[in-house]
Amino acid sequence: MDEGNSTASGDDDLSRLLDVLPLPVLVARDQQEWRLLYANAAARRYFGLSDGIVDQPLLPLLGDVDRHALEAALAESELTEIRVACQGVAGKPPFEALPGRATWQQQEACQLTLVPLTESSRSASEPFYKQMFNTNPAIKMLIDPVDGRIVDANAAAVSFYGYSLNALKQLKITDINCQSSAEVRASMARAKTCQQLFFEFRHRLANGEVRDVRVYSGPVHFQSREYLHSIVVDVTDEKRYCAQLEGYNDLFHDLPVGIYRHTAGPKGRFTAANPAMLRIFEADSRQALFAAPITSLYECPRQIHEFMDDLAQDGAVIRRPLRLRTLKGRSIHAEVTAYRKTAVDGSIDYSGIVEDVTARHAAQANQDRLTHLLDASPDIVSIVDADQRVVYLNKAGREQLGVLPEALSEALIAAHPLWARRLIQEKGIPYAIEHGHWYAETAVLGCDGEVPVSQLIITRRDESGKVESIATIMRDISQAKRYQAELEYHAGHDPLTGAFNRNRFIDLLGRERQEVRRDGRPLSLVMFDIDHFKRVNDTFGHSVGDMVLAKLVRTCHALLREVDVLARWGGEEFMLLLPGTPLAGAATLAERLRRAVEEEDFAPAPCITSSFGVAELDPDETDTQCYKRLDEALYRAKANGRNQVCLAEPLNDSVERRQVQ
């Protein structure tokens, strides 16, 4: 189309001509949301359009991938020789879009001719995409490197992340990557330019769980667009396994799996190896193993190149099955884990684990060393096999518990008090079987009764997932419990008298008030002090005064219930908390206490008396209001001659009197 066809009558003639063409042809406004000006009959049939298509946007007619590819092509200033391969709409064949500039109805426009792709052209792209992306069991995603949108994802990705495909395609990669947006964009830029193809991230699933993943990402060209093709590998369990290796390095030194470090290059040599490495490779000495070239230990040269290439590209290889050869020439099967590390000076070395799966029983020597280590531990260590038989109890366990019965149920009876046995059987072992471990404070039976212990139960499973053994580690925490009890006692008690201190009293009062609000039972307080206590200190000295305070507390405790709380409020002043006691009962108790103090012998001090203020706590009054009423009652007892009990005024009367004053 050219400018000679831009008149209305010319457009009508041209539209009649285009309508009879078998190829779909569409005309859209240039850059104005690409709204349709015209679609011939073939185009209307292909997209299912009605006759009234004017001003309908073009791009929404296409799928996501086709839309982005075509939009990018239309944005080019020159449309000559541009061909855009499209998947097509659902149920219709794919096509190749040929865009071109045109003038329609006296305005700039774009003409789009759709050429159906042949079966041969389809076989070159679509089946490859479906087989290598959609049906592959690996977790795969197609990412737009410009804005990080998830353009497509396969079924494995949908299953792993827990989103529907449509929901996943509404997200950006930054929505699931726990790194900052800037860090993710930087990683995508490196992947796009092939500067880095291997990444380690943490991805958040739809249920909120965060998983460690290893991502292999690189650029791919699809339908004239560049995307990042990302393969995601869940390595959460592997990360946890590596963390355990680092945390228990000393213990792993004696494990039957080989742990090693060696230098890089064709002449690489071991620089560190645990004893298991010597056994696995039948080396007579550490020097002999270190002198052997690493390449000489591989059975197949092709495996060397594949293994080292993957290690160089990915930075890690996890449990790769390999055929290896010992220094004596014997062929063995092994599973090898390796990590590539770069030092500050730029040198590269490799470290990892070699597990000999040819002769696992050869680990017995190392198991003996592990037994020696456990026997040297002060903690009680026991192991139960899959048949619930006690197969091991270390030296500390034998000294504390004696020889246990073989059956687990009988061993629990012999080792633990009833409450601890029930906790272990009903919660501990089931939880450890389900989650791998369980930790709690329990107790064992000792010569002098119960001994508190911290107990860790760990389950081990075999390759089929069945529980192979249950290990228990118990540490005596009786000394720590005593220290804790002493600290708690000193934190809440007066060191001179043994009564509760003021802070502890306030805490207990708060708890009792909560009970009062729930069940409505009465609660009373008594405030009292020693009459003329200053004279005692001035006349006989503070040592006698301290004796009077301590003896007064013992005298009062003899008349109190177990639930009653006596606290030293300050100096010679004391406070009583009486749960479930109304005002009359509190007054009666106060009078008994007054008489007991008066009759007590505090020699060398003369007759000691005390004055009391008594109040029943109103549910609606604050602690401060009650203290005020008690203080006023105690003041009246002092003003009226001391050595007596005075009841506090009711809450309303006390408030009204203060307001009048």
C-alpha positions as CSV (number, residue, x, y, z in Angstrom):
1,M,0.0,0.0,0.0
2,D,1.2,3.5,-0.8
3,E,-0.1,7.1,-0.6
4,G,-2.0,6.8,-3.9
5,N,-4.4,4.4,-2.0
6,S,-5.0,6.8,0.9
7,T,-8.4,8.2,-0.2
8,A,-11.6,6.7,1.2
9,S,-12.7,5.3,-2.1
10,G,-9.2,3.8,-2.7
11,D,-9.3,2.2,0.7
12,D,-12.7,0.7,0.0
13,D,-11.4,-0.8,-3.3
14,L,-8.3,-2.1,-1.6
15,S,-10.4,-3.6,1.3
16,R,-12.5,-5.5,-1.3
17,L,-9.3,-6.8,-2.9
18,L,-7.8,-7.9,0.4
19,D,-11.0,-9.6,1.6
20,V,-10.6,-12.3,-1.1
21,L,-7.0,-13.0,-0.1
22,P,-6.5,-16.4,1.7
23,L,-3.8,-14.9,4.0
24,P,-4.9,-12.9,7.1
25,V,-4.2,-9.2,6.7
26,L,-4.6,-6.5,9.4
27,V,-4.1,-2.8,9.4
28,A,-3.5,-0.9,12.7
29,R,-2.8,2.7,13.7
30,D,0.9,3.4,14.0
31,Q,2.0,3.6,17.7
32,Q,-1.5,4.4,19.0
33,E,-2.0,1.2,21.0
34,W,-1.9,-0.4,17.5
35,R,-5.7,-0.2,17.3
36,L,-7.3,-2.0,14.3
37,L,-8.4,0.0,11.3
38,Y,-9.1,-3.0,9.1
39,A,-9.0,-6.9,9.1
40,N,-9.8,-8.9,6.0
41,A,-12.1,-12.0,6.1
42,A,-9.2,-14.5,6.6
43,A,-8.0,-12.4,9.6
44,R,-11.5,-12.2,11.1
45,R,-11.9,-16.0,10.8
46,Y,-8.5,-16.7,12.3
47,F,-9.0,-14.4,15.4
48,G,-12.8,-14.9,15.6
49,L,-13.5,-11.2,15.1
50,S,-16.9,-9.6,14.2
51,D,-17.3,-7.2,11.4
52,G,-17.2,-4.2,13.8
53,I,-13.5,-4.3,14.6
54,V,-12.6,-0.6,14.3
55,D,-10.5,0.7,17.2
56,Q,-10.1,-2.7,18.8
57,P,-6.5,-3.1,20.1
58,L,-4.3,-5.5,18.1
59,L,-1.9,-6.9,20.6
60,P,-4.4,-8.4,23.1
61,L,-5.5,-10.8,20.4
62,L,-2.2,-12.6,20.8
63,G,-0.7,-14.8,23.5
64,D,1.9,-13.4,26.0
65,V,5.0,-14.6,24.2
66,D,3.6,-13.6,20.7
67,R,2.5,-10.2,22.1
68,H,5.9,-9.3,23.5
69,A,7.7,-10.5,20.4
70,L,5.5,-8.6,18.0
71,E,5.5,-5.4,20.2
72,A,9.3,-5.4,20.1
73,A,9.3,-5.8,16.3
74,L,6.7,-3.0,15.7
75,A,8.8,-0.6,17.8
76,E,11.6,-0.8,15.2
77,S,11.9,2.3,13.0
78,E,12.4,0.2,9.9
79,L,10.1,-2.7,9.3
80,T,11.6,-4.0,6.1
81,E,12.7,-7.6,6.1
82,I,11.4,-8.2,9.6
83,R,9.7,-11.6,10.2
84,V,8.3,-12.6,13.6
85,A,7.5,-16.2,14.2
86,C,4.4,-16.6,16.5
87,Q,2.8,-19.6,18.2
88,G,-0.6,-18.5,17.2
89,V,-3.8,-18.5,19.2
90,A,-5.3,-21.5,20.9
91,G,-6.5,-24.2,18.5
92,K,-5.1,-22.3,15.4
93,P,-1.8,-23.0,13.5
94,P,1.2,-20.8,14.2
95,F,2.2,-18.1,11.7
96,E,5.0,-15.8,10.7
97,A,4.0,-12.1,10.9
98,L,5.3,-9.7,8.2
99,P,4.9,-6.1,9.3
100,G,5.2,-3.1,7.0
101,R,4.5,0.7,6.9
102,A,1.3,1.9,5.2
103,T,-1.2,4.8,4.9
104,W,-4.9,4.0,5.6
105,Q,-7.7,6.6,5.6
106,Q,-5.1,9.4,5.4
107,Q,-3.2,8.3,8.5
108,E,0.0,6.5,9.2
109,A,-0.6,2.8,9.8
110,C,1.0,-0.6,9.9
111,Q,0.0,-3.5,7.7
112,L,0.5,-7.0,9.2
113,T,0.4,-10.0,6.9
114,L,0.2,-13.4,8.6
115,V,1.8,-16.3,6.7
116,P,0.9,-19.8,8.2
117,L,4.1,-21.8,9.1
118,T,4.6,-25.1,7.4
119,E,4.8,-28.4,9.3
120,S,8.6,-28.5,8.6
121,S,9.1,-25.0,10.1
122,R,7.0,-26.0,13.1
123,S,9.1,-29.1,13.7
124,A,12.2,-26.9,14.0
125,S,11.0,-24.9,17.0
126,E,7.7,-25.8,18.6
127,P,8.3,-29.5,19.5
128,F,11.8,-28.6,20.7
129,Y,10.4,-26.0,23.0
130,K,7.7,-28.3,24.3
131,Q,10.1,-31.3,24.8
132,M,13.0,-29.3,26.3
133,F,10.9,-26.9,28.4
134,N,7.3,-27.9,29.1
135,T,7.7,-31.7,29.5
136,N,11.2,-31.7,31.1
137,P,11.0,-32.9,34.8
138,A,13.5,-30.2,35.8
139,I,12.2,-26.9,37.3
140,K,12.4,-24.4,34.4
141,M,11.3,-20.8,33.9
142,L,11.6,-18.3,31.0
143,I,12.5,-14.9,32.3
144,D,12.3,-11.5,30.6
145,P,15.8,-10.0,31.4
146,V,14.4,-6.5,30.9
147,D,11.9,-6.3,33.7
148,G,12.3,-9.7,35.3
149,R,8.8,-11.0,34.4
150,I,8.2,-14.7,34.5
151,V,7.1,-15.3,30.9
152,D,6.6,-19.0,31.1
153,A,7.2,-21.9,33.5
154,N,6.9,-25.7,33.2
155,A,4.8,-28.1,35.2
156,A,7.8,-28.9,37.6
157,A,8.0,-25.1,38.4
158,V,4.3,-24.9,39.1
159,S,4.5,-27.9,41.4
160,F,7.6,-26.6,43.2
161,Y,6.5,-23.0,43.8
162,G,2.9,-23.9,44.6
163,Y,1.3,-21.3,42.3
164,S,-0.9,-21.9,39.3
165,L,0.7,-21.3,35.9
166,N,-1.4,-18.1,35.4
167,A,-0.5,-16.8,38.9
168,L,3.2,-17.6,38.3
169,K,3.2,-15.7,35.0
170,Q,1.8,-12.6,36.8
171,L,4.9,-12.5,39.0
172,K,8.4,-11.1,38.5
173,I,11.4,-13.1,39.6
174,T,12.0,-10.5,42.3
175,D,8.7,-11.6,43.9
176,I,10.1,-15.1,44.7
177,N,13.8,-14.3,45.0
178,C,14.8,-13.2,48.6
179,Q,17.6,-11.0,47.4
180,S,17.0,-7.3,46.9
181,S,15.7,-6.1,43.5
182,A,19.0,-4.5,42.7
183,E,20.9,-7.7,43.4
184,V,18.5,-9.7,41.2
185,R,18.8,-7.3,38.3
186,A,22.6,-7.5,38.6
187,S,22.5,-11.3,38.5
188,M,20.2,-11.2,35.4
189,A,22.6,-8.9,33.7
190,R,25.5,-11.2,34.3
191,A,23.5,-14.2,33.1
192,K,22.3,-12.3,30.0
193,T,26.0,-11.5,29.0
194,C,27.1,-15.1,30.0
195,Q,29.5,-13.6,32.6
196,Q,28.0,-15.9,35.1
197,L,25.7,-18.9,34.5
198,F,25.5,-20.5,38.0
199,F,23.8,-18.8,40.9
200,E,22.8,-19.7,44.5
201,F,19.6,-18.0,45.7
202,R,16.9,-18.4,48.3
203,H,13.4,-18.6,46.8
204,R,10.1,-18.1,48.6
205,L,7.2,-20.5,47.7
206,A,3.5,-19.7,47.6
207,N,3.1,-21.1,51.2
208,G,5.8,-18.7,52.5
209,E,8.4,-21.4,52.9
210,V,11.9,-20.3,51.8
211,R,14.1,-22.9,50.0
212,D,17.7,-22.8,49.0
213,V,18.1,-23.2,45.2
214,R,20.9,-23.4,42.7
215,V,20.0,-21.7,39.4
216,Y,21.6,-22.3,36.0
217,S,20.6,-19.4,33.8
218,G,21.6,-18.2,30.4
219,P,20.2,-16.3,27.4
220,V,18.1,-18.0,24.7
221,H,16.5,-16.5,21.6
222,F,12.9,-17.4,21.0
223,Q,10.6,-15.9,18.4
224,S,12.9,-13.0,17.8
225,R,13.2,-12.2,21.5
226,E,15.9,-12.8,24.0
227,Y,15.0,-14.4,27.3
228,L,16.8,-16.0,30.3
229,H,16.3,-19.8,30.4
230,S,16.6,-20.7,34.1
231,I,16.9,-24.2,35.5
232,V,16.2,-24.3,39.2
233,V,17.5,-27.1,41.5
234,D,16.2,-27.3,45.1
235,V,19.4,-27.8,47.3
236,T,17.8,-27.1,50.7
237,D,18.6,-30.5,52.0
238,E,22.1,-30.4,50.5
239,K,22.7,-27.0,52.2
240,R,21.6,-28.4,55.5
241,Y,23.9,-31.4,55.0
242,C,26.9,-29.0,54.3
243,A,26.1,-26.9,57.4
244,Q,26.1,-30.1,59.5
245,L,29.5,-31.0,58.1
246,E,30.9,-27.6,59.1
247,G,29.4,-27.7,62.5
248,Y,30.7,-31.2,63.4
249,N,34.1,-31.0,61.7
250,D,35.9,-32.8,64.5
251,L,33.3,-35.6,64.6
252,F,33.4,-36.0,60.8
253,H,37.2,-36.5,61.0
254,D,36.5,-40.0,62.3
255,L,33.6,-40.9,60.0
256,P,33.9,-43.7,57.4
257,V,33.4,-41.2,54.5
258,G,36.5,-39.6,53.0
259,I,37.0,-35.9,53.4
260,Y,39.7,-34.3,51.3
261,R,41.3,-31.1,49.8
262,H,43.4,-31.1,46.6
263,T,45.0,-28.6,44.3
264,A,43.7,-27.8,40.8
265,G,45.2,-28.6,37.4
266,P,46.4,-31.7,35.6
267,K,49.1,-32.2,38.3
268,G,46.7,-31.7,41.2
269,R,47.6,-33.5,44.4
270,F,45.9,-34.0,47.8
271,T,46.9,-31.5,50.4
272,A,44.6,-32.8,53.2
273,A,42.7,-36.0,53.8
274,N,41.0,-37.7,56.7
275,P,41.9,-41.3,57.7
276,A,39.0,-42.7,55.7
277,M,40.6,-41.5,52.4
278,L,43.6,-43.7,53.0
279,R,41.4,-46.7,53.6
280,I,39.2,-46.0,50.6
281,F,42.3,-45.6,48.3
282,E,44.3,-48.3,50.0
283,A,47.2,-45.9,50.6
284,D,50.0,-47.2,52.9
285,S,50.6,-43.7,54.2
286,R,49.4,-40.2,54.0
287,Q,52.6,-39.4,52.0
288,A,51.7,-42.1,49.5
289,L,48.2,-40.7,48.9
290,F,49.5,-37.1,48.6
291,A,52.1,-38.2,46.1
292,A,49.5,-39.8,43.7
293,P,48.2,-37.5,40.9
294,I,44.5,-37.0,41.2
295,T,43.9,-38.1,37.6
296,S,45.4,-41.5,38.4
297,L,42.5,-42.3,40.7
298,Y,39.8,-42.1,38.0
299,E,38.9,-45.3,36.2
300,C,37.6,-43.5,33.1
301,P,39.4,-40.5,31.5
302,R,36.1,-39.2,30.1
303,Q,34.7,-39.0,33.7
304,I,37.6,-36.8,34.7
305,H,36.8,-34.2,32.0
306,E,33.1,-34.2,32.7
307,F,33.5,-34.0,36.4
308,M,36.1,-31.2,36.3
309,D,34.1,-29.2,33.6
310,D,30.9,-29.3,35.7
311,L,32.9,-28.4,38.8
312,A,34.5,-25.4,37.0
313,Q,31.2,-24.2,35.6
314,D,28.9,-24.8,38.5
315,G,31.2,-24.5,41.5
316,A,29.9,-27.7,43.1
317,V,29.1,-31.3,42.2
318,I,26.9,-33.2,44.6
319,R,27.1,-37.0,45.1
320,R,28.3,-37.7,41.6
321,P,28.6,-41.5,41.0
322,L,32.1,-42.3,39.8
323,R,34.3,-45.3,39.1
324,L,37.6,-44.8,40.9
325,R,40.8,-46.8,41.3
326,T,42.8,-47.3,44.5
327,L,46.6,-47.0,44.7
328,K,46.8,-50.8,44.5
329,G,44.8,-50.8,41.2
330,R,41.5,-52.1,42.6
331,S,38.4,-50.6,41.0
332,I,35.8,-49.2,43.4
333,H,32.4,-47.4,43.1
334,A,32.1,-44.1,45.0
335,E,29.8,-41.1,45.4
336,V,31.8,-37.9,45.3
337,T,30.8,-34.4,46.5
338,A,33.2,-31.6,45.5
339,Y,33.3,-27.8,46.0
340,R,35.5,-25.4,44.0
341,K,37.1,-22.6,46.2
342,T,39.1,-19.6,45.1
343,A,41.6,-18.2,47.6
344,V,42.4,-14.5,48.1
345,D,45.5,-14.9,46.0
346,G,43.5,-16.3,43.2
347,S,44.6,-19.9,43.6
348,I,41.9,-22.6,43.2
349,D,41.6,-25.8,45.2
350,Y,38.8,-28.4,45.6
351,S,37.5,-30.0,48.8
352,G,34.7,-32.5,49.4
353,I,33.6,-36.0,50.4
354,V,34.3,-39.4,49.0
355,E,31.9,-42.2,50.1
356,D,33.0,-45.8,49.3
357,V,29.8,-47.6,48.5
358,T,31.7,-50.8,47.6
359,A,32.5,-51.9,51.1
360,R,30.5,-50.0,53.7
361,H,31.3,-52.6,56.3
362,A,35.0,-51.5,56.2
363,A,33.9,-48.5,58.3
364,Q,34.0,-50.7,61.4
365,A,37.4,-49.4,62.5
366,N,36.2,-45.8,62.4
367,Q,33.1,-46.8,64.3
368,D,35.3,-48.2,67.1
369,R,37.1,-44.8,67.3
370,L,33.7,-43.1,67.4
371,T,32.6,-45.4,70.3
372,H,35.8,-44.5,72.2
373,L,34.9,-40.8,71.7
374,L,31.3,-41.4,73.0
375,D,32.6,-43.4,76.0
376,A,34.8,-40.5,76.9
377,S,31.8,-38.1,76.9
378,P,30.2,-37.2,80.3
379,D,26.8,-37.2,78.6
380,I,24.6,-40.3,78.5
381,V,24.5,-41.6,75.0
382,S,22.3,-44.6,73.9
383,I,21.3,-46.1,70.6
384,V,18.2,-48.1,69.8
385,D,18.0,-50.1,66.5
386,A,15.0,-50.5,64.1
387,D,13.7,-53.4,66.2
388,Q,13.6,-51.1,69.3
389,R,16.5,-52.9,71.0
390,V,19.1,-51.0,73.0
391,V,22.3,-51.8,71.2
392,Y,24.6,-49.2,72.8
393,L,24.9,-47.4,76.1
394,N,28.1,-45.4,76.7
395,K,30.2,-45.4,79.8
396,A,28.5,-42.4,81.4
397,G,25.1,-44.2,80.9
398,R,26.3,-47.4,82.4
399,E,27.6,-45.7,85.4
400,Q,24.4,-43.6,85.9
401,L,21.8,-46.2,84.9
402,G,23.5,-49.6,85.2
403,V,22.9,-52.3,82.6
404,L,19.6,-51.6,80.9
405,P,17.2,-54.2,79.6
406,E,17.5,-54.8,75.9
407,A,13.9,-54.0,75.0
408,L,13.3,-50.2,74.7
409,S,10.0,-50.2,76.6
410,E,11.7,-52.0,79.6
411,A,14.8,-49.8,79.3
412,L,12.6,-46.6,79.6
413,I,11.0,-48.0,82.8
414,A,14.4,-48.7,84.3
415,A,15.9,-45.3,83.3
416,H,13.2,-42.7,83.7
417,P,10.5,-41.7,86.2
418,L,6.9,-42.2,85.1
419,W,6.2,-38.7,84.0
420,A,9.4,-38.5,81.9
421,R,8.8,-41.9,80.4
422,R,5.3,-40.9,79.3
423,L,6.7,-37.7,77.8
424,I,9.3,-39.6,75.9
425,Q,7.0,-42.3,74.6
426,E,4.0,-40.1,73.8
427,K,5.7,-37.0,72.4
428,G,9.5,-37.4,72.2
429,I,10.0,-40.5,70.1
430,P,6.9,-39.9,67.7
431,Y,8.1,-36.3,67.1
432,A,11.7,-37.3,66.4
433,I,10.5,-40.0,64.0
434,E,8.5,-37.4,62.1
435,H,10.8,-34.5,62.2
436,G,14.3,-36.1,62.7
437,H,15.0,-34.9,66.3
438,W,13.3,-33.9,69.5
439,Y,14.7,-31.8,72.5
440,A,13.3,-31.3,76.0
441,E,14.1,-31.4,79.7
442,T,13.3,-34.8,81.2
443,A,14.8,-36.8,84.1
444,V,16.6,-40.1,84.8
445,L,16.5,-42.3,87.9
446,G,19.6,-41.9,90.1
447,C,20.7,-43.3,93.4
448,D,19.2,-40.3,95.2
449,G,16.0,-39.9,93.2
450,E,15.3,-38.0,90.0
451,V,18.2,-36.4,88.1
452,P,17.1,-33.6,85.7
453,V,18.6,-33.9,82.2
454,S,18.4,-32.2,78.9
455,Q,17.5,-34.9,76.4
456,L,18.1,-34.9,72.6
457,I,16.5,-37.7,70.5
458,I,17.8,-38.1,66.9
459,T,16.4,-40.6,64.4
460,R,18.4,-42.0,61.5
461,R,16.8,-43.4,58.3
462,D,18.2,-45.8,55.7
463,E,18.1,-45.3,52.0
464,S,14.5,-46.5,51.7
465,G,13.4,-44.0,54.3
466,K,12.8,-46.4,57.1
467,V,13.9,-45.6,60.6
468,E,17.3,-47.3,61.1
469,S,18.2,-46.2,64.6
470,I,17.2,-43.8,67.4
471,A,20.0,-42.1,69.3
472,T,19.6,-40.4,72.7
473,I,21.9,-37.9,74.3
474,M,21.2,-36.8,77.9
475,R,23.2,-34.2,79.9
476,D,22.9,-33.8,83.7
477,I,21.5,-30.3,84.4
478,S,20.9,-30.7,88.1
479,Q,23.7,-28.2,89.0
480,A,22.3,-25.7,86.5
481,K,18.8,-26.2,87.9
482,R,20.1,-25.5,91.4
483,Y,21.8,-22.3,90.2
484,Q,18.7,-21.3,88.4
485,A,16.5,-21.9,91.5
486,E,18.9,-19.9,93.7
487,L,18.9,-17.0,91.2
488,E,15.1,-17.1,91.1
489,Y,14.9,-17.2,94.9
490,H,17.3,-14.3,95.4
491,A,15.5,-12.3,92.7
492,G,12.2,-12.6,94.5
493,H,13.0,-12.7,98.2
494,D,14.3,-10.4,100.9
495,P,17.8,-11.7,101.8
496,L,17.4,-10.7,105.5
497,T,14.0,-12.1,106.4
498,G,13.4,-14.7,103.6
499,A,10.0,-13.0,102.9
500,F,9.1,-12.1,99.3
501,N,10.5,-8.7,98.2
502,R,8.3,-5.9,96.9
503,N,8.8,-6.6,93.2
504,R,7.8,-10.2,93.6
505,F,4.8,-9.2,95.7
506,I,3.6,-6.8,93.0
507,D,4.0,-9.6,90.4
508,L,2.0,-12.1,92.5
509,L,-0.7,-9.5,93.2
510,G,-1.1,-9.0,89.4
511,R,-1.6,-12.7,88.9
512,E,-4.1,-13.0,91.8
513,R,-6.1,-10.1,90.4
514,Q,-6.5,-11.9,87.1
515,E,-7.8,-14.9,89.0
516,V,-10.3,-12.6,90.8
517,R,-11.6,-11.2,87.6
518,R,-12.2,-14.7,86.3
519,D,-13.9,-16.3,89.3
520,G,-14.9,-13.3,91.4
521,R,-13.5,-14.6,94.7
522,P,-12.5,-12.1,97.3
523,L,-8.9,-10.8,97.8
524,S,-7.6,-8.8,100.8
525,L,-4.4,-7.0,101.6
526,V,-2.9,-6.3,105.0
527,M,-0.2,-3.7,105.6
528,F,1.6,-3.6,109.0
529,D,4.8,-2.4,110.6
530,I,6.7,-2.6,113.9
531,D,5.9,0.1,116.4
532,H,8.8,2.3,117.4
533,F,11.3,0.2,115.5
534,K,13.7,3.1,115.3
535,R,14.1,2.9,119.0
536,V,15.2,-0.7,118.8
537,N,17.9,0.1,116.3
538,D,19.0,3.2,118.2
539,T,19.1,1.4,121.5
540,F,20.3,-2.1,120.7
541,G,21.9,-1.7,117.3
542,H,21.1,-2.8,113.9
543,S,22.0,-6.4,114.5
544,V,19.2,-6.7,117.1
545,G,16.9,-4.9,114.7
546,D,17.7,-7.4,112.0
547,M,17.0,-10.2,114.4
548,V,13.6,-8.7,115.3
549,L,12.7,-8.4,111.6
550,A,13.7,-12.0,110.8
551,K,11.9,-13.4,113.9
552,L,8.8,-11.4,113.2
553,V,8.6,-13.0,109.7
554,R,9.0,-16.5,111.2
555,T,6.2,-15.7,113.7
556,C,3.9,-14.5,111.0
557,H,4.6,-17.5,108.7
558,A,3.6,-19.9,111.4
559,L,0.0,-18.4,111.2
560,L,-0.3,-18.2,107.4
561,R,-1.7,-20.5,104.9
562,E,0.5,-21.9,102.0
563,V,-1.3,-19.6,99.5
564,D,-0.8,-16.5,101.6
565,V,2.0,-14.2,100.5
566,L,4.1,-12.2,103.0
567,A,6.4,-9.6,101.7
568,R,8.8,-7.1,103.1
569,W,7.4,-3.8,101.7
570,G,10.3,-1.7,102.9
571,G,12.3,-1.1,106.2
572,E,10.1,-2.5,109.0
573,E,6.9,-2.4,106.9
574,F,5.3,-5.6,105.6
575,M,2.5,-6.5,103.3
576,L,0.2,-9.6,103.2
577,L,-1.7,-10.9,100.2
578,L,-4.6,-13.1,101.2
579,P,-6.3,-14.9,98.2
580,G,-9.9,-16.0,98.7
581,T,-10.2,-14.0,101.9
582,P,-12.9,-11.3,102.5
583,L,-12.4,-8.3,104.7
584,A,-13.7,-9.9,107.9
585,G,-11.4,-12.9,107.5
586,A,-8.4,-10.6,106.8
587,A,-9.2,-8.5,109.9
588,T,-9.4,-11.7,112.1
589,L,-6.0,-12.9,110.8
590,A,-4.5,-9.5,111.3
591,E,-5.6,-9.5,115.0
592,R,-4.1,-13.0,115.5
593,L,-0.8,-11.8,114.0
594,R,-0.9,-8.7,116.2
595,R,-1.3,-10.8,119.3
596,A,1.4,-13.3,118.2
597,V,3.9,-10.4,117.7
598,E,3.0,-8.9,121.0
599,E,3.5,-12.2,122.8
600,E,6.7,-13.2,121.0
601,D,10.0,-12.9,122.9
602,F,12.4,-10.6,121.0
603,A,15.0,-10.4,123.7
604,P,17.1,-8.3,124.3
605,A,14.6,-5.9,122.8
606,P,11.6,-5.2,125.1
607,C,8.0,-6.0,124.1
608,I,7.5,-5.5,120.4
609,T,4.2,-4.5,119.0
610,S,2.8,-3.8,115.6
611,S,0.0,-1.9,113.9
612,F,-2.1,-3.1,111.0
613,G,-4.2,-1.7,108.2
614,V,-6.6,-4.1,106.4
615,A,-8.5,-3.7,103.1
616,E,-10.4,-5.9,100.7
617,L,-9.4,-5.2,97.2
618,D,-12.2,-3.9,95.0
619,P,-12.1,-5.4,91.5
620,D,-12.4,-2.0,89.9
621,E,-9.8,-0.1,92.0
622,T,-6.2,0.2,91.0
623,D,-3.3,-1.2,93.1
624,T,-2.3,2.4,93.9
625,Q,-5.8,3.2,95.3
626,C,-5.7,0.1,97.5
627,Y,-2.2,1.0,98.8
628,K,-3.5,4.4,99.6
629,R,-6.4,3.0,101.6
630,L,-4.2,0.6,103.4
631,D,-1.7,3.4,104.3
632,E,-4.5,5.6,105.6
633,A,-5.8,2.7,107.8
634,L,-2.3,2.0,109.1
635,Y,-1.9,5.7,109.9
636,R,-5.1,5.7,111.9
637,A,-3.8,2.6,113.8
638,K,-0.7,4.6,114.7
639,A,-2.6,7.7,115.5
640,N,-5.0,5.8,117.8
641,G,-2.2,4.5,120.0
642,R,-0.5,1.8,117.9
643,N,-0.6,-2.0,118.5
644,Q,-4.0,-2.3,116.9
645,V,-5.8,-3.3,113.7
646,C,-7.7,-0.7,111.6
647,L,-9.9,-1.4,108.6
648,A,-9.5,0.7,105.5
649,E,-12.4,2.8,104.5
650,P,-14.5,1.5,101.6
651,L,-13.3,2.6,98.2
652,N,-16.1,5.0,97.4
653,D,-16.0,6.7,100.9
654,S,-12.2,7.0,100.7
655,V,-12.4,8.7,97.2
656,E,-15.2,11.0,98.3
657,R,-13.3,12.1,101.4
658,R,-10.2,12.9,99.5
659,Q,-12.3,14.9,97.0
660,V,-13.8,16.9,99.8
661,Q,-10.4,17.6,101.3
